[in-house]
């Protein structure tokens, strides 16, 4: 009973730390993952903000486990639990670099691996990389043209994409991609980054624009110095892990690259595959930048100027993992199919990731659409989370209304002291006073009493507009609004209000 109270199992309720896409992000110091009584027990966090999660073998909904930590332990039986449940594990260091990727694998075919190793000699590497880079440049030129509105840069990228067809070596492909990247990121440099009004004074000046993709600290994309580049680095790391898993699931060696240099610390083929999806990651980030402001509380700046992401944001970004996996899956199968053609003379290969063969057998030839996660709606004033249909939070709305009322009152007082306004108000007061003096109470019908007005006429006035009431009885719209809210006007107005609501016709009928 005590174990149940201390370690509640994760259910399908809304309180589950596992996202709807099946992603769980763990972080902190002293991370632990082990088996307890047949359940997977995970402990993470920092200091007093520790949490324990317990997952049963059934109903856990976990598909991807993202670990952002550099110390702790995983037991062998917990890793076996992940393998049995087909759960992939991605480990990232605190700078966002991929340290380890494990996940479901397919049985390796030596002929496919041999074809991959000999791809440079057979010409398959050049053929494949032309297609991969063509997809990348096509996405870049579409984004620059339609999102950034830079037709000049888009036309240049389109010409470089067409030049890929005549590229005779991988070195030429790499140069064309490099030229396109320079043009592409130059078009991003002036993109404005918005922050809530209360955060603007607390952020560095170079955080307000996208700037250069290359960091001043490293001369490369690593060690980003502003929020959008830090987000890109993190999302690219997630994409790299998904590309590696996709290559492994297709029976390929993720470390044996075609264009990227083979290094011990990087999955080169995963880097080749992720090129096709980079533009989709960029487009998703650009839509975020254009729709919602960033929050200062999601980032922090180290002593050397390196911009880092806080855990709340990394958890949200990790939820995009499944999206990048779905986008890179068809390209991993494309590479495997091309290599199978070289190895066996046949292009028929399993489609474990997309299930394309199974859908085609059922007459469905199109891949299902990929739904991109939407960023949280943020109040542009204070940065608090708001509902998607709202524009500001309640506190900022009240504060804005208060300021507008104060300004309106100031303008009203100034206008009210003008000689013309004073004269008009005096004339209206004299006319109303004269009308009250000349009104004869005997002209009022016997049935039109105070009680009748309150019970019959007053409720029906809510249907009429202030303009209509004001024009019928000759008063201001402000006074008409008070009448609608329950103020009882002078009795001389009751007959006209009864006629407006239709009550006088009913009384005469009876």
C-alpha positions in Angstrom: 0.0 0.0 0.0 2.9 2.4 0.8 4.5 1.7 -2.6 1.2 2.6 -4.3 1.1 5.9 -2.4 4.7 6.8 -3.2 4.9 5.5 -6.8 1.6 6.0 -8.5 1.3 4.2 -11.8 0.9 6.3 -15.0 -2.5 5.9 -16.5 -4.2 7.4 -19.5 -5.4 10.4 -17.6 -4.5 13.9 -18.4 -1.9 14.0 -15.6 0.4 11.5 -17.3 3.9 12.9 -17.9 3.9 11.0 -21.3 2.7 13.3 -24.1 0.0 12.4 -26.5 2.6 11.4 -29.1 4.1 8.9 -26.7 7.2 10.9 -25.7 8.6 11.1 -22.2 11.5 13.5 -21.4 13.6 12.9 -18.3 16.3 15.3 -17.1 18.3 16.4 -14.1 21.0 14.8 -12.0 21.2 11.3 -10.7 18.7 9.9 -13.2 17.7 6.3 -12.4 15.9 3.7 -14.5 15.3 0.3 -13.1 12.7 -2.5 -12.6 10.6 -2.7 -9.5 8.1 -5.5 -9.1 7.7 -5.9 -12.8 7.3 -2.2 -13.4 9.7 0.3 -15.0 10.6 2.9 -12.4 12.1 6.2 -13.5 13.5 8.9 -11.2 14.7 12.2 -12.4 14.8 15.9 -11.4 17.0 18.3 -9.4 17.2 18.7 -5.7 13.8 18.8 -4.0 12.1 18.8 -7.4 12.4 15.0 -7.9 9.8 12.8 -9.4 9.2 9.1 -9.7 7.3 7.5 -12.6 6.2 3.9 -12.6 5.1 2.3 -15.9 3.3 -1.0 -16.2 3.8 -3.2 -19.3 0.2 -2.5 -20.5 -1.3 0.9 -21.1 1.8 3.0 -20.6 1.6 4.7 -24.1 5.4 5.2 -24.1 7.1 5.2 -27.5 10.1 7.3 -27.1 12.2 8.1 -24.0 14.4 11.2 -24.3 17.1 11.5 -21.5 18.8 14.9 -21.1 21.4 14.0 -18.4 25.0 13.1 -18.0 25.0 11.1 -14.7 22.8 8.3 -13.3 22.3 4.7 -14.2 20.1 2.4 -16.3 19.9 -1.2 -15.3 20.1 -4.0 -17.9 16.6 -5.3 -17.1 15.1 -1.8 -17.6 16.8 -1.6 -21.1 15.3 -5.0 -21.9 11.9 -3.7 -20.8 12.3 -0.8 -23.3 13.3 -3.3 -26.1 10.4 -5.6 -25.3 8.0 -2.7 -25.5 9.6 -1.3 -28.8 10.5 1.9 -27.0 13.4 3.9 -28.4 15.9 5.6 -26.1 17.6 8.9 -27.0 20.3 10.3 -24.8 21.4 13.9 -25.2 24.0 15.8 -23.3 23.2 19.2 -21.9 24.4 21.0 -25.0 21.9 19.1 -27.1 24.4 16.7 -28.8 23.2 13.1 -29.4 25.1 10.7 -27.1 23.2 7.4 -27.6 20.3 6.1 -29.6 18.7 2.7 -29.2 15.5 1.3 -30.5 13.7 -1.4 -32.4 15.9 -2.9 -35.1 15.4 -5.2 -38.1 17.4 -8.3 -38.9 20.5 -7.2 -40.8 21.1 -8.5 -44.3 24.7 -8.8 -45.2 24.0 -8.1 -48.9 22.3 -4.7 -48.0 25.2 -3.7 -45.7 27.7 -4.7 -48.4 25.9 -2.6 -51.0 25.9 0.3 -48.6 29.7 -0.1 -48.0 30.3 -0.3 -51.8 27.9 2.6 -52.7 30.8 5.0 -53.6 32.3 2.5 -56.0 29.0 1.5 -57.6 27.7 5.0 -58.1 24.7 4.5 -55.8 26.0 7.1 -53.3 26.0 9.8 -55.9 22.5 8.9 -57.2 21.0 8.8 -53.7 22.6 12.0 -52.5 21.3 13.8 -55.6 17.8 12.9 -54.6 18.3 13.7 -50.9 19.8 17.1 -51.6 17.2 17.9 -54.2 14.5 17.3 -51.6 16.4 19.6 -49.1 16.9 22.4 -51.6 13.3 22.2 -52.8 12.1 22.7 -49.3 14.4 25.6 -48.7 13.5 27.5 -51.8 9.8 27.0 -51.1 10.2 28.3 -47.5 12.3 31.3 -48.6 9.8 32.2 -51.4 6.5 31.7 -49.6 7.4 32.4 -45.9 10.2 34.9 -46.1 9.1 36.5 -49.4 12.7 36.6 -50.8 12.3 35.7 -54.5 15.9 36.5 -55.3 17.3 34.0 -52.8 14.6 31.4 -53.8 15.5 31.6 -57.5 19.2 31.1 -56.7 18.4 28.1 -54.6 16.2 26.7 -57.3 19.0 27.0 -59.9 21.4 25.2 -57.5 18.8 22.5 -57.1 18.6 22.0 -60.9 22.4 21.8 -61.1 22.3 18.7 -58.9 21.1 16.7 -61.9 24.5 17.2 -63.7 26.7 16.9 -60.6 29.3 14.3 -61.4 30.7 13.7 -58.0 29.8 13.9 -54.3 32.2 16.9 -53.9 30.1 18.9 -56.4 26.9 17.9 -54.6 28.5 19.1 -51.3 29.5 22.4 -52.9 26.1 23.1 -54.3 24.5 22.3 -51.0 27.0 24.7 -49.3 26.2 27.5 -51.7 22.5 27.0 -51.2 22.9 27.0 -47.4 24.7 30.3 -47.4 22.0 31.9 -49.4 19.3 30.3 -47.4 20.5 31.3 -44.0 21.3 34.8 -45.2 17.6 35.2 -45.9 16.9 34.4 -42.3 19.2 36.9 -40.8 16.7 39.8 -40.4 13.8 37.7 -39.1 12.5 39.4 -36.0 12.1 37.5 -32.7 9.3 38.7 -30.5 9.2 38.5 -26.7 6.4 39.6 -24.3 6.5 43.3 -23.5 7.6 42.8 -19.9 10.6 40.6 -21.1 11.9 43.0 -23.8 14.1 45.0 -21.3 15.6 41.8 -19.9 16.9 40.3 -23.1 20.2 41.0 -25.0 19.9 42.9 -28.3 21.2 40.0 -30.4 18.2 37.8 -29.2 15.8 40.0 -31.1 16.7 38.8 -34.6 17.6 35.4 -35.9 21.1 36.6 -37.0 23.7 34.2 -38.3 23.3 30.5 -38.2 27.0 30.2 -37.3 27.8 30.9 -33.7 30.4 33.5 -32.7 31.6 31.1 -30.0 32.4 28.1 -32.1 32.3 29.3 -35.8 29.8 26.6 -36.5 26.2 25.8 -35.6 27.2 24.5 -32.1 27.0 26.7 -29.0 24.1 28.9 -30.2 24.0 32.4 -28.9 20.3 33.2 -29.3 17.0 31.3 -28.7 16.0 30.4 -32.3 19.4 28.8 -33.1 19.3 26.9 -29.8 15.9 25.5 -30.6 17.1 24.5 -34.1 20.1 22.7 -32.6 17.9 20.8 -30.2 15.3 19.8 -32.8 18.1 18.8 -35.2 19.5 16.5 -32.5 16.0 14.9 -32.2 15.9 14.6 -35.9 19.3 13.0 -36.0 18.3 10.4 -33.5 15.1 9.6 -35.5 17.1 9.3 -38.7 19.5 6.8 -37.0 16.6 4.7 -35.8 15.0 4.8 -39.2 18.2 3.6 -40.9 18.6 0.8 -38.4 15.0 -0.3 -38.8 15.6 -0.6 -42.5 18.6 -2.8 -42.0 21.2 -0.1 -42.8 24.3 0.9 -40.8 23.6 4.5 -39.5 27.3 5.2 -39.1 28.3 4.4 -42.7 27.5 7.6 -44.5 27.3 8.5 -48.2 28.1 12.2 -48.2 29.0 13.1 -44.6 32.5 12.0 -43.5 32.6 8.9 -41.4 33.6 9.8 -37.9 33.5 7.6 -34.7 31.4 10.1 -32.8 28.6 10.6 -35.4 26.1 8.5 -37.3 27.0 9.8 -40.8 24.1 8.1 -42.7 21.7 9.6 -40.2 23.2 13.0 -41.0 22.6 12.3 -44.7 19.0 11.3 -44.1 18.1 14.2 -41.9 19.0 16.7 -44.7 15.7 15.9 -46.3 13.7 17.0 -43.2 15.7 20.1 -42.1 13.5 22.4 -44.1 10.4 21.0 -42.4 12.0 21.7 -39.0 12.9 25.2 -40.1 9.3 25.9 -41.4 7.9 24.7 -38.1 10.1 27.1 -36.2 9.4 30.0 -38.5 5.6 29.5 -38.1 6.2 29.6 -34.3 8.2 32.8 -34.6 5.5 34.4 -36.7 2.6 33.3 -34.4 3.8 33.5 -30.9 6.5 35.3 -28.8 9.3 33.5 -27.0 9.4 33.6 -23.2 12.6 34.8 -21.4 11.9 32.2 -18.7 12.5 29.3 -21.3 16.1 30.3 -21.9 19.2 31.2 -20.0 22.6 32.6 -21.0 25.8 31.1 -19.7 28.8 33.1 -18.7 30.4 32.7 -22.2 27.2 33.8 -24.0 25.9 30.4 -24.9 22.1 30.3 -25.0 20.6 27.2 -23.4 17.1 25.8 -23.1 15.4 25.2 -19.8 13.6 21.9 -19.1 10.0 23.2 -19.7 10.9 24.1 -23.3 12.9 20.9 -23.9 9.9 18.8 -22.8 7.7 20.6 -25.3 10.3 20.3 -28.1 10.8 16.6 -27.4 7.1 16.1 -28.3 8.0 16.8 -31.9 10.2 13.7 -32.1 7.5 11.5 -33.6 6.8 14.1 -36.3 10.4 14.1 -37.5 10.5 10.3 -37.4 7.5 10.1 -39.7 9.0 12.6 -42.1 12.4 10.9 -42.3 11.0 7.3 -42.6 10.1 7.4 -46.4 13.7 8.6 -47.1 15.3 5.8 -45.1 13.2 3.3 -47.1 14.2 5.1 -50.3 17.9 4.7 -49.6 17.4 1.0 -48.7 15.4 0.5 -51.9 18.1 2.0 -54.1 20.8 -0.1 -52.4 18.7 -3.2 -52.8 18.4 -2.5 -56.5 22.2 -2.4 -56.7 22.6 -5.6 -54.6 19.9 -7.8 -56.0 18.7 -6.1 -59.1 15.2 -5.7 -57.6 13.7 -2.6 -55.9 11.3 -4.7 -53.7 12.2 -4.2 -50.1 10.3 -4.2 -46.8 8.5 -1.0 -45.8 8.5 -1.5 -42.0 8.3 2.2 -41.2 5.7 3.5 -43.6 3.8 0.3 -44.3 3.6 1.4 -47.9 3.2 -2.1 -49.3 0.3 -2.9 -47.0 -1.5 0.3 -47.9 -0.9 -0.3 -51.6 -2.4 -3.7 -51.3 -5.6 -2.0 -49.9 -5.6 0.5 -52.7 -4.2 3.4 -50.7 -1.1 4.8 -52.3 -0.7 8.0 -50.3 1.1 8.4 -47.0 -1.0 9.6 -44.1 -0.7 13.4 -43.4 1.7 14.4 -40.7 0.2 16.7 -38.0 2.7 19.2 -36.7 2.4 20.1 -33.0 1.3 23.7 -32.4 3.3 25.9 -30.0 1.6 27.2 -26.8 -0.3 30.4 -27.1 1.5 33.1 -25.1 0.2 36.4 -23.9 2.1 39.1 -25.7 2.1 41.3 -22.6 3.3 39.1 -19.7 4.2 35.8 -21.4 1.7 33.6 -19.5 0.1 30.6 -21.3 -3.4 31.4 -22.7 -6.0 29.6 -24.7 -5.5 29.4 -28.5 -8.7 31.5 -29.1 -7.5 34.3 -26.7 -5.3 37.2 -27.6 -4.2 38.2 -24.1 -4.5 36.8 -20.6 -7.2 38.0 -18.2 -4.8 40.2 -16.1 -3.4 42.0 -19.2 -6.9 42.4 -20.6 -8.2 44.0 -17.4 -5.1 46.2 -17.2 -5.5 47.3 -20.8 -9.2 48.1 -20.3 -8.3 50.1 -17.2 -5.8 52.1 -19.2 -8.2 52.7 -22.0 -10.9 53.9 -19.6 -8.4 56.3 -18.0 -7.5 57.7 -21.3 -11.1 58.0 -22.4 -12.0 59.7 -19.2 -9.1 62.2 -19.7 -10.3 62.9 -23.2 -13.9 63.2 -22.0 -13.0 65.7 -19.3 -11.0 67.8 -21.7 -13.8 67.7 -24.3 -16.4 68.3 -21.6 -14.9 71.6 -20.6 -15.1 73.0 -24.1 -17.5 75.9 -24.4 -19.5 74.2 -27.1 -19.9 71.0 -25.0 -20.9 73.0 -22.0 -23.5 75.0 -23.9 -25.0 71.8 -25.4 -25.2 70.1 -22.0 -27.0 73.2 -20.6 -29.6 73.2 -23.4 -30.3 69.5 -22.9 -30.8 70.0 -19.1 -33.2 72.9 -19.7 -35.2 70.9 -22.2 -35.6 68.0 -19.8 -36.4 70.2 -16.9 -39.1 71.9 -19.0 -40.5 68.5 -20.1 -40.7 67.3 -16.5 -42.5 70.4 -15.4 -45.1 70.2 -18.3 -45.8 66.5 -17.9 -49.3 65.7 -16.5 -49.5 62.5 -14.4 -53.2 62.2 -15.2 -52.3 61.4 -18.8 -50.7 58.2 -17.7 -52.9 55.1 -18.1 -54.0 53.4 -14.9 -52.4 50.1 -15.7 -48.9 51.7 -16.3 -47.7 51.6 -12.7 -44.2 51.3 -11.3 -44.7 47.6 -10.6 -45.9 47.0 -14.2 -42.8 48.8 -15.5 -40.4 46.8 -13.4 -42.1 43.4 -14.1 -43.2 43.7 -17.7 -41.3 46.5 -19.5 -37.9 46.5 -17.9 -37.0 42.9 -18.8 -37.9 43.4 -22.5 -35.7 46.4 -22.9 -32.6 44.1 -22.9 -33.5 43.2 -26.5 -33.4 46.8 -27.7 -30.1 48.7 -28.5 -29.0 51.8 -26.7 -29.4 53.7 -30.0 -33.0 52.7 -30.4 -34.0 53.6 -26.8 -32.2 56.9 -27.0 -33.9 57.9 -30.2 -37.4 56.9 -29.0 -37.4 58.9 -25.8 -34.9 61.7 -26.7 -32.0 60.9 -24.3 -28.3 60.2 -24.6 -27.0 56.7 -25.4 -25.3 56.6 -22.0 -28.6 57.3 -20.2 -30.3 54.7 -22.4 -27.7 52.1 -21.3 -28.5 52.9 -17.6 -32.1 52.3 -18.4 -31.3 48.9 -19.9 -29.3 48.0 -16.8 -32.3 48.7 -14.5 -32.5 52.4 -13.8 -36.1 53.6 -13.7 -36.5 56.7 -15.9 -39.0 59.5 -15.4 -42.6 58.3 -15.7 -43.2 60.5 -18.8 -41.0 58.0 -20.8 -42.9 54.9 -19.7 -45.5 55.0 -22.4 -43.0 55.3 -25.2 -40.9 52.4 -23.7 -44.1 50.3 -23.4 -44.8 51.0 -27.1 -41.2 50.1 -28.0 -41.5 46.7 -26.2 -45.0 46.0 -27.5 -46.6 46.0 -24.1 -48.9 48.9 -24.8 -50.5 47.1 -27.7 -51.2 44.0 -25.5 -52.8 46.2 -22.8 -55.1 47.9 -25.3 -56.0 44.5 -26.8 -57.3 43.3 -23.4 
